[in-house]
Amino acid sequence: MRLRSFRSVLDECVAALQQGETLQSCLDRYPRQATRLRPLLTLAQQVGRTPPVVPRLAAQRTSWELVRQRAAQMRRGRRRIAIQASWLRPIAIAAAVFGAVIAAGGATAYAAQDSLPDSPLYRVKLVSEEVRLLVVFDDADKADLLLDQSQERTDEIMALLQQGKPVPANVLGALKNRDERAADILANQPGETELLARSLQQSQAQETLLLALWNDVSQSARDDYAEAVAALHNTRLRGSGTAVTIAPDDLAHGVLDISGTIEPVAEEVWRVGGVEVRVDRRTFDADLLEPGRTARIIAARGSDGRLLALNLAAFDPGPIPGALVSGAVEEVSDDQVLIGGQWIGLTPDTLLKLKLTRGQRVQIAVSSQDGRAVAAEIESGEDGPASSPSLAYEGTVRGKVSAADQTNEWNIGGLAFVITPATLIDAQAGPIQEGARARVEAITTGEGLVAQRVTVLAVKTDENSVHLSGVFQGSNEGRWLVSGMAVEVQEGEEAPTVGSLVTVSAERAGGRTFARQVDIVERPGDATVHLEGVLAAMDGHKWTVGFTPIELTDKTKLFGEPITGVRVLVWGQRGENGVLQAKHVRILDQRPIIKIN
């Protein structure tokens, strides 16, 4: 669970005071922090009642000139004669900076405290944090404050994600700076066990967050991203007593998320789902690896293309593995969201990439927590089928595949898919190799078909047989355009409404795709829910997919043989009884990939 920083508690109380709540009620809500909160909240009340001061231009110039002179003296190594005692130096520097900030406009400095990294005031916010640090003389208190400021960076990143904005370099650099300084202080404070534990736990939570955000980091911030992740990982290594470290260069080309059966190749080299990964003392929980078992590994991709496992994120899927649910939000509260008649819990660990509102289409990665369905990650879904360029395509892997290159192409079902550091690889059903059957979820960009996820299927079929689902974009002389892909349909096949979601069973020959069977899954305006997960239970027409109960009716179109433990795709709508009623069900596997207890 993510730690609640003192800064976030303080911000909440300040906001409560501004809304009319009393000081005492805030202190009663957080009794453990009451001693630290009281003077700061009292000051906040006083500042709020103080009218803004507009300084004279001459005063601003004089104050900033003092700061520049002092900075120049420090660069030249000179000492101010007026201040002899070394312990007074931080106070003098802080006073000069603080005076300049106040002279330049105290209201601006105060307003900057709520600024985000994309705001011009963000630099003022970081400077004011440094001023606070200059007047803290106890090392433990300084480390505590640095950890608070580091957690503030996490809150800022989450706020940017909820606004749909990329993560910039400045917040990553500031996070790295605060964490490293706190770790350096605590390295010489072995008695501060509580702070040490907080530092390690916070570093782990922040690293987990950043490893999930490679695709959300702005292109110009990739170097800062690598430095921040390396710093967090090294803080954890040092805290565990491990002397080795990783370098930013080890993350030069991002990260790879891969799940699959593990097998040893050589000393400190394992194959996960057919992909070779180095596993050594820099890998957390490396001792849990056993041949033949299933693991999910987050690996760093270095400048040389080699993969280094950072974390063993999961080990053997549970009895009810995760699922993906896409649809419109029906209801939302502080700790739950309702989609397709199913309540999904929200926790402090939920990676929420947007602000939830009713009617909004979202995609939720659902996991299990104490037997309860909770959201691991929530991101924006399509506003409607017509706006989605995504293509889901099933075919046979042809030729050599590799995950070592930064960017390369895999041939699946006769199409070339670009594999990037952001591509998720699920090889639980078997290794990703030539001859394997795979499902690719891709989007069309200037680079071509860019794979977002590749899933190996437990199925055998004709090499030329393919299956695809996507958005119908129009037709011309017997050819349909489905999410950018040309499909030749049988004569007389009636075209659906543009914007409809369709599935197509087809064959590839001579570089062309010939449809054998077409099915319309969703028409524009339909309130359809899309569910992807493992078939966990069957009781007649009542199934459980992932954590979601569904009902099959006499109108349900079923493709494939249902067996518990196989993965399925479901499109449906919420029925009058509140249960998701399936309109279209596709079985992805021919044998179970998960053993259901």
Beta strands, then each sheet from edge to edge (+ up, - down):
strand 1: 255-266
strand 2: 269-272
strand 3: 275-278
strand 4: 294-301
strand 5: 307-315
strand 6: 323-328
strand 7: 331-332
strand 8: 336-339
strand 9: 342-345
strand 10: 351-352
strand 11: 361-369
strand 12: 372-380
strand 13: 391-398
strand 14: 408-412
strand 15: 415-419
strand 16: 424-427
strand 17: 437-445
strand 18: 448-457
strand 19: 465-476
strand 20: 479-482
strand 21: 485-488
strand 22: 501-509
strand 23: 512-522
strand 24: 529-539
strand 25: 542-545
strand 26: 548-559
strand 27: 567-574
strand 28: 580-587
sheet 1: 3+ 2- 1+ 4- 5+
sheet 2: 3+ 2- 1+ 16+ 18+ 15+ 14- 13+ 17-
sheet 3: 3+ 2- 1+ 16+ 18+ 15+ 14- 13+ 19- 20+ 21-
sheet 4: 3+ 2- 1+ 16+ 18+ 15+ 14- 13+ 19- 22+ 23-
sheet 5: 10+ 12+ 11- 6+ 24- 25+ 26- 28- 27+
sheet 6: 7+ 8- 9+
end
